[in-house]
Every structure is written in structure tokens, then in C-alpha cells.
């Protein structure tokens, strides 16, 4: 029997990462919403505040916009804060 904990995503830290990638890219929330084809910024704010996660197709689009893999956008509950900083290669996160 496998005795591993089921992996889950950390919505708050994933939101923090989306915001950091957006800021690093020089995009406003409105820029991202427009790129995604949204009529308003509410969905992007919900992602950044950790209230919801982007769908798989939206994650794919974000990865192209930010120039990173989907794995570098998502944060698992098993990851530490230091690990998150190393993934992005930044010191301000």
C-alpha cells in the first residue's frame, strides 16, 4: 500500500506567485485580463487573492504570457517559501 499524502495546491501562495510574475513582467491586472479575453479584471484578482485557481487552459495562457512553465505558476502545499523563491529565481518573493 502506498503511504503518501495526496498533493494539493496552495491557493494563497499560487496567487502570490501569479501576482509576482505579473509584476515582474510589467503587466497590470487589466493587461492580463485583456490578454485572457476577459471583460473585466475580477478573475485575475480572484487568482491573486487566492480565492480561485485559473482553469487549465488559462494556466497554459498565463505560462505563455509570463514565459514560464505551468509548474512554476502553481504552488503545492508541500512546498516551502524558500523553494518558491528558488523556482522563480528572484529574491523579492
N, C-alpha and C positions, 0 to 999 in steps of 0.2 A: 504494500500500500504506500502511495506517495504521501509524504507528510509535509507538504508545502502550503504556505498561506496563499490564498487567492489574491493575485495582484489587483490593485485598484488605483485609480487616478486621484491625485490631489487637485481638486478644482481650484482652490485658492492659489496654490503655487503655480499651477498651469496658467492661470490668469495673470499672475505677476510676470511670468515668462513672456506671455503674449505681449503684454504692455512694454516690457523691456525691449523685445525685438522690434516692436513698432517704433518706439522712441529712438532706438539705435539706427533704424532705417530712415529716420527723419519724417515719418508719416504721422499725420493727425488721425484721430479716431474717424473723422469724416472721410479722410483719404481711404482708409481701409474699408469703410462701409461702401463707398463708391466703387472701389475695386471689386468688392464682393457682389456688387449689383443690388445692394440693399437700398431701401427708400429712406432709411434713417440710421442713426448710429446705435440704437438700443441694443442690438445683438452683440456688437463689439464691446459695448460697456458691460453687458452681462458676462461675457467671456472674461474680461479683465478683472471684474469684481469677484470672479469665482462662483457666479450664480448658475452658469451653464457652461457646457463644452461645445465647441464647433462640431458640426457633423463631419463625417469622414471626407466628403468632397470639399467642405470648407477648410478642413485641416490641410488637405492637399494644396488648395489655392493659397493658403497662408504660407505654406512651406516654399512655394514658388516666389511669392512676393518678398519674403524675408531671406530667401537664399539659404535655407537650412532644411534638414530632413524633418519629417513629422516627429520622429523620436526626440528631436531637440526642442520641440514645442511642448510636448506632453511631459508632465512630472508625475511620477508614481509616488504613492505613499511610503514606499520603501527607500526613496532617495533622500539624501541629506541636503541641507542648504549648500554646503561646500561642494558637493557633487554637482549641483545645479550651476554653480558659478563656473566650474571647470568645463561643463558641456558647452556653455556659450563662449568660453574663452574671454570673459570680461571680469573686471574687478569691481564694477559698480552694482552688481546684482546681489 
